[in-house]
């Protein structure tokens, strides 16, 4: 009798719903974390169009179920606000899938075997390009040389980027095509690594020196570039990313995104930066930003500056010499006379600036430059009073400079996986004392800033679960933590959730639009197989994305 009554009352409920208040999708039986401090948990969400119209209990959600509503039973799966990768290189992620992918290479021999397999299939003279090796994971941990590569590729030119993109190794055939020999001077912002005894280039090219050889590689076609974006987007949404903040590039990339959005081929949100100082930055300042095109999917309002290299290749600019190479302290890669007028113009025209800064010298340099520009253009003369300028990486920061971020309103955009990879070699590069301000997530948060989290893929693998784990565990994927790793800089689960949701939304001026699960916000969700807010940390790495929702549309569903 009870069952019948319940059935009848449910039927009545369904019938009395005015069609205009019925939702398109109702998610039920979820373990929902909203990232909204006022009501942190929920069971159900109703979505109409691209927006969230209800967050609450299963029972109360029932009133949004109409005849055409799709009801998705989440069976206890965990729902989070759609994850954002605050620092990624989208086409690089796609290109990694298309060229020789050297992620996870275990030794020099392993690298050479992979190259040999490629060379065996190549046409005479065809270039072999690839990316992803990290020699610090090898035993012994030494950079590969041109002579190593020559043993497997004596004729085909080869250039293979280190995962961080700040160094590459080329073989003799490639160096010859690039015109690089004993007498070639280092270009600005780069270094041609030389053999200590003979003075011959040993094949390692750092930062801008890579260009000497790379410009000889036949350019990729527009079709290749579109394919790379499609592959990158496919991988990202499968992993559960709903937005990526694309840390640099050109208007040619923007044109590709526009074409693919217009054709409905890509659904991922992209918050795009273009490189500056230079023609792309000038064009952005002249034409003005693009905000929220294609259903709030595409925004272009940011200039990306690169102020130094990376720690692994000793290109990061340090205040003192490297502990393991006292003759060098790295180098800055931006010209002050070009940067300064660009920063002032960006403030006047309402353009956001984000700057790659790894070493403590680069971080101090860019804080100084930002501060000078902010003083020169007071809020009343800025198009956007609160410009939310960012420092990408903010990796090695002198502890005295950490509070300056909050004081100046500068956002440190950081990548947890860098710490758990770099901390294997950072102690030798920097010495134990300089690690006090290294990868200092918790110190930054306590100082009063938000810390958007990113992966920097393809520098790292680009997986949200690796990033979330790294942020909360601050141990490598096997659970290792060594001297100088500063475990107290790990963040709480709640902070980590914000690092990949509401904080990157804030860093993109989108905190009112997305980043939490709240009525009125865009319906972006990352739905996981386990509760990463409570399970033991190692289990986070085994957690899978089961569904990705962007703009109220299920764009990926695990089979
Ligand atoms: Zn990057």
Boltz pocket constraint, residues with backbone or C-beta under 6 A from the ligand:
constraints:
  - pocket:
      binder: B
      contacts: [[A, 87], [A, 88], [A, 89], [A, 247], [A, 456], [A, 459]]
      max_distance: 6.0
